[in-house]
Amino acid sequence: MTDQPSVEAHRQRVVLVTGLSGAGKTTALRVLEDLGWEAIDNFPIRLLDRFVGAEGHVEDSRPPMAVGFDSRTRGFIPHAIISRAKKLSDRNDLVVTTLFLDCTSAELERRYNETRRRHPMAQGRPVIEGIQAERELMEPLRRWAEAVIDTSGMTSHDLQQAIRTRFSDSPDDAMTVTVSSFGFARGMPPLADLVFDMRFLDNPHWVAELRPQTGLDADVSAHIERDEAWPEAFDRIRDLLLLLLPRYAAQGKTYVNIAFGCTGGRHRSVHTAEAIAEALRAAGFSPTVIHRNLGSRAADQFEGQPQV
């Protein structure tokens, strides 16, 4: 029997990108554009149907579309936008997703104060009042959105990675696995599904000749693997991941982010991430490896006291 192409493959992808001012909408749209999406910002919502095209007349060759709007957009009425989005979602030729970029009021206030930009709804009032007014106005859209990303603890790089992870096209339906290293002293990764703390291992930072090296160097790797806890800990973590990943895939999970942390993110976590990624490749997975703090400066005040 000849396989028939899935209906999903012939449906036009549309993502509506909105959220609080200063939460990262422009960054999200820029990343989507880099991924090959047809992106447009501050688009008049009343023209959305015309931009997408009439049902049955969407071009097969047209790239996926990302439409950005917020409280400044002409004709911005949340309930009317939701009604229009519902109608588009009901079409057989479209796959419509609403992405909402959220952020805490305190962080938004900090961002506006640092950049000295005016909040669009402040109108001469304190920034925090404009933020609160916009949050109340946008709440119906936040509740409606299928995808909500809170950017409060994210850097611009973190948000870019989150957008790529969620919206980049994969050549097949295989689950995308990312293995990363990070330093707890520089903050937890906001997107990790599974986090393993490797600070129980002997710290190469306190060996003078190893301190300037990283977990990518053979001497550091050998030092870590001489720790008596390493063999059993590694085996247990590897076996747990090999148990969980197929189950995640069976549940339809598209992306899994596995993070390994140590104090500074330069030695123990880096070596463990590399070793686990190699083990996953041997098991048939194709993980992407990211070392968030590999280039960070070593700092004694982060590392605590050397073992004696």
C-alpha positions in Angstrom: 0.0 0.0 0.0 1.4 3.4 -1.0 1.9 5.8 1.9 -0.2 9.0 1.6 1.2 12.3 2.6 -0.2 13.5 5.9 -2.8 16.3 5.8 -0.7 18.2 8.3 2.1 18.5 5.7 -0.1 20.5 3.4 -1.4 22.9 6.0 0.0 26.5 6.3 1.6 27.2 9.6 0.7 30.5 11.2 2.0 31.8 14.6 0.5 34.8 16.2 3.2 36.5 18.4 2.0 38.8 21.1 2.8 39.6 24.7 3.7 42.4 27.1 5.8 45.3 25.8 9.4 44.7 26.5 9.0 40.9 27.0 10.8 40.0 23.8 8.3 40.0 20.9 10.7 41.7 18.5 13.5 39.2 19.3 11.1 36.2 18.8 10.0 37.6 15.4 13.6 38.1 14.3 14.5 34.5 15.2 11.4 33.2 13.3 12.5 35.2 10.3 16.0 33.8 10.5 14.3 30.3 10.6 12.7 31.0 7.2 9.3 32.3 8.4 7.6 35.2 6.7 7.5 37.6 9.7 5.7 40.9 10.0 5.3 43.0 13.1 2.6 45.5 14.3 0.2 44.1 11.7 -3.3 45.5 11.6 -5.4 42.6 12.9 -8.4 43.5 10.8 -6.3 42.6 7.7 -5.2 39.2 9.1 -7.5 37.2 6.9 -6.4 39.0 3.8 -2.7 38.4 4.7 -3.2 34.7 5.3 -5.4 34.2 2.2 -8.8 32.8 1.6 -9.5 29.2 2.6 -8.4 26.8 -0.2 -6.3 29.4 -1.8 -3.2 29.3 0.4 -0.1 28.7 -1.7 1.7 25.4 -0.9 5.1 26.9 -1.5 4.5 29.8 0.9 6.7 29.7 4.0 5.2 29.6 7.5 3.9 33.0 8.7 4.6 34.8 12.0 2.4 37.8 12.7 3.3 40.1 15.6 1.0 42.5 17.4 0.6 44.0 20.9 -1.3 46.7 22.7 0.1 49.4 20.3 -1.3 47.7 17.2 -4.2 49.5 15.5 -7.5 47.8 16.3 -6.2 45.9 19.3 -9.2 44.4 21.0 -8.3 41.1 22.7 -11.6 39.4 22.5 -12.0 40.4 18.8 -8.5 39.0 18.1 -9.3 35.7 19.9 -12.5 35.4 17.9 -10.6 35.9 14.6 -7.9 33.4 15.7 -10.6 30.8 16.5 -12.0 31.2 13.0 -8.6 30.7 11.5 -7.9 27.7 13.7 -11.1 26.1 12.4 -9.8 26.1 8.8 -8.7 22.8 7.3 -5.8 24.4 5.5 -4.1 26.2 8.5 -2.3 25.3 11.7 -2.6 28.4 13.9 -0.6 28.8 17.1 -0.7 31.8 19.5 2.6 32.6 21.3 2.5 34.9 24.3 5.7 36.5 25.7 5.3 37.2 29.4 7.5 38.7 32.0 7.3 39.8 35.6 6.4 43.4 36.2 9.6 44.0 38.2 11.8 42.8 35.4 9.9 44.8 32.8 10.3 47.9 34.9 14.0 47.2 35.2 14.3 46.8 31.4 12.5 50.1 30.7 14.5 52.0 33.3 17.8 50.7 31.9 16.9 51.5 28.3 15.1 54.8 29.2 12.3 53.9 26.8 8.8 55.0 27.4 6.2 52.4 28.1 3.4 52.7 25.5 0.7 52.7 28.1 2.4 54.8 30.8 1.3 58.2 29.2 3.3 60.3 31.6 2.7 58.0 34.6 5.3 55.8 36.3 6.4 52.9 34.2 5.0 50.3 36.6 1.5 51.7 36.2 1.7 51.4 32.4 2.9 47.8 32.8 0.1 46.9 35.1 -2.5 48.5 32.8 -1.1 46.5 29.8 -1.0 43.3 31.8 -4.7 43.6 32.6 -5.5 44.4 29.0 -3.5 41.5 27.7 -4.7 38.8 30.2 -7.4 37.3 27.9 -4.8 36.7 25.2 -2.4 35.2 27.7 -5.2 32.7 28.8 -6.0 31.9 25.2 -2.4 31.3 24.0 -1.3 27.7 23.4 2.3 28.7 24.1 3.5 31.0 26.8 7.2 31.8 27.4 8.1 33.7 30.5 11.3 35.7 29.7 11.8 37.1 33.2 15.0 35.1 33.9 16.1 34.8 30.3 18.9 36.5 28.4 18.3 37.4 24.8 20.3 34.3 23.9 18.0 32.1 26.1 14.9 33.5 24.3 16.4 32.9 20.9 17.2 29.3 21.8 13.6 28.8 23.2 12.1 30.1 19.9 14.4 27.9 17.8 13.7 24.9 19.9 9.9 25.3 19.7 9.5 26.5 16.1 12.4 25.2 14.0 11.5 22.7 11.3 13.0 19.2 11.9 13.7 17.0 8.9 11.6 14.3 10.4 9.4 13.6 13.4 12.2 12.5 15.6 12.5 14.0 19.0 15.2 16.7 19.4 17.5 16.2 22.3 19.7 18.9 23.7 22.4 18.3 26.3 23.9 21.3 28.0 26.3 22.3 30.7 25.9 25.4 32.9 27.2 27.0 36.2 24.8 27.3 39.1 26.7 30.4 40.2 25.5 32.1 37.0 21.8 31.0 37.2 19.7 28.0 36.4 18.8 27.3 32.7 15.2 28.3 32.2 14.3 25.7 29.6 15.7 22.5 31.0 13.4 19.5 31.3 15.9 17.5 33.4 18.7 19.0 35.6 21.5 17.0 37.1 23.8 18.6 39.8 27.4 17.4 39.4 28.8 19.4 42.3 29.3 16.1 44.3 32.3 15.3 42.1 35.8 16.4 43.0 36.3 19.9 41.7 39.2 20.4 39.2 39.1 24.2 39.9 41.2 23.6 43.0 44.0 21.9 41.1 46.3 24.7 39.9 47.3 23.2 36.6 43.7 22.2 35.8 42.0 25.5 36.7 42.6 27.3 33.3 41.5 24.2 31.4 37.9 23.0 30.9 35.9 19.7 30.8 36.9 19.4 27.1 40.5 18.8 28.1 41.8 15.3 28.6 43.5 16.1 32.0 40.3 17.5 33.4 38.3 14.6 32.2 40.8 12.1 33.7 40.6 14.0 37.1 36.8 13.9 37.1 36.7 10.2 36.2 39.1 9.3 39.0 36.5 10.4 41.5 35.2 7.1 43.1 31.6 8.4 42.6 31.9 8.9 38.9 31.4 5.4 37.4 28.2 4.6 39.3 26.8 8.1 39.0 27.4 8.2 35.3 25.9 4.8 34.7 22.8 5.6 36.6 22.2 8.9 34.9 22.8 7.3 31.4 20.5 4.4 32.2 17.8 6.8 33.5 18.0 8.9 30.3 17.8 5.8 28.1 14.7 4.7 30.0 13.0 8.2 29.8 13.8 9.4 26.3 11.9 6.7 24.4 8.9 7.2 26.8 9.0 10.9 26.1 9.0 10.2 22.4 6.1 7.8 22.7 4.1 10.6 24.5 4.7 12.9 21.5 7.3 15.2 23.2 9.1 17.0 20.5 12.0 18.5 22.4 13.9 17.4 25.5 16.5 19.6 27.2 18.9 17.8 29.6 21.2 20.1 31.6 24.2 19.3 33.8 25.3 21.9 36.3 28.4 22.5 38.4 29.5 25.6 40.2 31.1 27.6 37.4 30.0 25.6 34.4 33.5 25.0 33.1 34.7 21.6 34.3 32.5 18.9 35.8 29.3 19.8 34.0 31.1 20.2 30.7 32.8 16.8 30.9 29.5 15.1 32.0 27.5 16.6 29.2 30.0 15.5 26.6 30.2 11.9 28.1 26.4 11.6 28.2 26.0 13.0 24.7 28.5 10.3 23.5 26.5 7.6 25.3 23.2 8.9 23.8 24.7 8.8 20.3 25.8 5.2 20.8 22.2 4.4 21.7 20.9 6.0 18.4 20.0 9.5 19.5 21.5 12.7 17.9 21.9 15.2 20.7 22.9 18.8 20.3 25.5 19.9 22.9 25.6 23.4 24.3 28.1 24.7 26.9 26.5 27.8 28.3 29.3 29.0 30.5 32.4 27.4 29.0 33.9 30.8 28.1 33.2 32.3 31.5 36.0 33.5 33.7 37.0 31.1 36.6 36.2 32.8 39.9 37.3 31.5 43.3 34.4 33.2 45.1 32.0 31.0 43.1 33.7 27.8 43.7 33.5 27.6 47.5 36.4 26.1 49.5 38.8 23.4 48.2 38.5 19.9 49.7 41.2 18.9 52.2 
